[in-house]
Amino acid sequence: MRAPRARAGGARGAGDGEGTSPASGERVTLSDVAAEAGVSLATISKVLNGRPDVAPETRARIEQLVERHGYLRRGAGPRRSTLLEVVFHALESAWALEIVRGAESAARERGLSLVLTESGSRHSPDSGWIDGVLKRRPAGVVLVFSDLDPVHGARLRSSGIPFAIIDPAGDPSPDVPSVGSTNWSGGLAATRHLIDLGHRRIAAITGPEDMMCSRARLDGYRTAMLAAGLTIDEDHVEFGDFQVDGGRAAALRMLASENPPTAIFAGSDLQALGVFEAARLLGLTVPGDVSVVGYDDLPLAEWTSPRLTTIRQPLRDMAETAVRLVLEPRQEGPPARLDLATHLVVRDSTATPRRSRVP
């Protein structure tokens, strides 16, 4: 980067301001960034203000330079607006409601209101979403079950909009703050509980294979089974979608098989409800014919019949923690990556297998 040039008095170019070059400590202006990128100040201003009418390759080059030089536009300080944006790929379950409640509580304590958006795709928000966020300019963004495209992350940073991810779908890069739970330990505890009751044919239904939490819960299940010297029947292990219908379909196949499981670990409470329904359709009882453990401990777990044994995932705490990471970023060191503790809640949907009971 060339040395900063003297500037004549008068108005600056549109959106001009200053940053500091990390390499040299020199003060960097938007005019400097524009010259290095080979574009006009007007183009720089469009990128920083989230305007869509810039070629993707030009936008990427500008955002890379802006981030490299540590430039933060004037007015893009820690406080952006009175809105905190929480992004789901779909708002359709009791699980999402618990996240909303936690985020709303944390936002309200800080004088902010919550705005909820859907990302437009399963995991990674699309370009239409990121353009909308840059126009809304919220105080921060919390993404749920997301893989944030590095380009989108760079655009948020260059606009001074902090963000964090709850239960990231994949393994986020080291510069992305995230909050999850101890999914492996949860899968381990659920399976050990069933083993301790005397079950040996234990099935597992988890979420999408491309989601980190699904794989971790299944890994915990496998670890518990292998540690107990038990054989895992791969026909009784399925990835799903964390929803009721998927849990029912998987359980129907497993329970109607030649050697059905006596217990099923479901990767979510909603999947566990699907297992309940499958058992009912097949004329089986829970826990008489099949024990069921869920995951999440949603409020509905207390109201199922029988009441659901499950792994409590601290969803509200996860949301509150994510909001804190967004609005109170660490001053030193890499962004936080936190996993909050899970634990087993034993209710009425698990029991010893029928063959082991004393008459």
Stockholm file with secondary structure:
# STOCKHOLM 1.0

chainA/1-359         MRAPRARAGGARGAGDGEGTSPASGERVTLSDVAAEAGVSLATISKVLNGRPDVAPETRARIEQLVERHGYLRRGAGPRRSTLLEVVFHALESAWALEIVRGAESAARERGLSLVLTESGSRHSPDSGWIDGVLKRRPAGVVLVFSDLDPVHGARLRSSGIPFAIIDPAGDPSPDVPSVGSTNWSGGLAATRHLIDLGHRRIAAITGPEDMMCSRARLDGYRTAMLAAGLTIDEDHVEFGDFQVDGGRAAALRMLASENPPTAIFAGSDLQALGVFEAARLLGLTVPGDVSVVGYDDLPLAEWTSPRLTTIRQPLRDMAETAVRLVLEPRQEGPPARLDLATHLVVRDSTATPRRSRVP
#=GR chainA/1-359 SS CCCCCCCCSSCCSTTCCEEECTTTCCEEEHHHHHHHHTCCHHHHHHHHTTCSCSCHHHHHHHHHHHHHTTCCCTTCSSCCCSEEEEEESCCCSHHHHHHHHHHHHHHHHTTCEEEEEECSSSSSCCHHHHHHHHHHCCSEEEEESCCCCHHHHHHHHHTTCCEEEESCSSCCCTTSCEEEECHHHHHHHHHHHHHHTTCCSEEEEESCTTSHHHHHHHHHHHHHHHHTTCCCCGGGEEECCSSHHHHHHHHHHHHTSSSCCSEEEESSHHHHHHHHHHHHHTTCCTTTTCEEEEEECCGGGGTSSSCCEEEECCHHHHHHHHHHHHHSCCSSSSCCEEEECCEEECCSSCCCCGGGSCC
#=GC SS_cons         CCCCCCCCSSCCSTTCCEEECTTTCCEEEHHHHHHHHTCCHHHHHHHHTTCSCSCHHHHHHHHHHHHHTTCCCTTCSSCCCSEEEEEESCCCSHHHHHHHHHHHHHHHHTTCEEEEEECSSSSSCCHHHHHHHHHHCCSEEEEESCCCCHHHHHHHHHTTCCEEEESCSSCCCTTSCEEEECHHHHHHHHHHHHHHTTCCSEEEEESCTTSHHHHHHHHHHHHHHHHTTCCCCGGGEEECCSSHHHHHHHHHHHHTSSSCCSEEEESSHHHHHHHHHHHHHTTCCTTTTCEEEEEECCGGGGTSSSCCEEEECCHHHHHHHHHHHHHSCCSSSSCCEEEECCEEECCSSCCCCGGGSCC
//
